[in-house]
Amino acid sequence: MTEGARSASCARGKNTICAATVLLLLAATPALPQQIEPSAGGELFEKMQTEFADAYNRKDVPAMAAFFSENAVRSTPAGIFRGREAIGRELQRVSVDLSLHDYSVKRTVSRLQGNMVFSAGEWQARLRDGKQYHGYY
């Protein structure tokens, strides 16, 4: 193994350990009453999420993907998607191919750091068989 490959492998291992540590800390944190954080761009973020949900329910993948920058990163239980094109392919898979519908979100916090937005909240949707899904983002 070359020095560069060994270094890259070590970096991946450290990233995995960091991600696992963050997840463990989040899992160990007691649940607090959820409140929407009003100082985090409130109305603008609410409008964006409403428009995204509307596009999702129309199965308008280009409109959904347009909410993400060319170099955006979207982390979901299905994986980490880098770039608008990859995000669009995953949105196509879940909204059109899997036929998730009746999608809605409830934002609990959004933070703007430079030109990056971090949002967290709850989502729910149904599969074509009517089975309800619920999760957190």
N, C-alpha and C positions, 0 to 999 in steps of 0.2 A: 504494500500500500504506500503510495507516495505521501510526502509530507502534506501536500495540499488536500488530498483525499482524507487523510487522517484528521486534519484540522476541520474540514467540512463536516465529517462524521461527528466530531466532538461538538461542534456548534449545534448540529441537529439534536444531539443528546441533551445539551443544555437547554435548548428551546423547549424540548419535550418536558424536561424536569420543571422549568418555569411554568409552562402551561398547566401541568399537573398540580403544582403547588397552588396556583391561582384558583383552580377548580376546587381543590380541597379546602382552601380558605373560604371560598364562596359557599361551599356545602356546609361548612361548620358554623357559618354566621347565622345567628338566630333570625328568623323572619320578623320583619318590622311591618307595621301598617304601611301600605303603599299609598304614597301621596304624589301627585303630579308636581314636579318642581317648576314653579312658575317663572323663575328667573332664567330659564334655559332656552330662550327663543320661542317660548310657548306657542303663540298663535301661528307663527311661521311653520314650526315643526308639526303642529296639529294639521295645518292645511296640507303640508306635504304628505303626511301619512294618510290623510283622507283621500287625496288624489291618487296615491299609490294603491290603496285598497280598491278604489274605483277601477283603476286600470287592471288590477289583479282579477277582479270579478268580471271584467269584460274580456279577460284573457289576452290583453293587449301587451304582449311581451316587449315590443320596442318602446312603448310608453313607460313600462316598469323599469326597463334597463336604463332609460334616459335619466332616472333619478340618481344614477351612480356615475362617478367620474370615470374616465378611461383607465385610471390606475387604482380604482376603488378595491377594497377588500371586504368581502361579506363572509362572515363566519356563521354557519348553521350546523345543526346536528348531522347533516349529510356531508359536511366538509367545509373547507375554506376555499373560497372562489376568488381568484385574483383577476381584476380587470372587468370592464363592462361586458365584453363579449362572453367571458366565462360565466359571469353572473346571469346574463341573459339566457344562456343555455340551461342553467339550473332553474331559472324561473319558468322557462318553457317546459322543462321536465315536470315540475310540481304543479303548475297551474293548468297546463294543457294536457300533457301526457298522462299524469295521474288524476287529472280532473278535480283538483281541489277547488272548491267554490264556497260562496258565502263567507269569504275571508274578511275578518275584521281585526283591528288592533286597538289596544289601549296603552298609550305611551305613559310611562311613569316617570321617566327622566330622559333628558337630552342634554348633551354638553357639546359646546362648540370650542374646539381647540385649533386655532389657526384656521385652515380651510377644511378641517376634518370634523365630522359630526358623529358623535356616539349617542345612540338611543337605546333605551331598554324599556321593556314593557311586556304585555301579554298579547297573544294572538289566538285566534280560533278559526277553524274552517271545517268544511265537510268534504268527504270523498264522494264519488258518484253513487256509492251504495248507501249514502246518508250517514255513515259513521262520523261522529264528531271528533275532531282533534283539537287539542289545546296545548299551548306551550308558551315559552318565554323567549324573548330575544333581548 
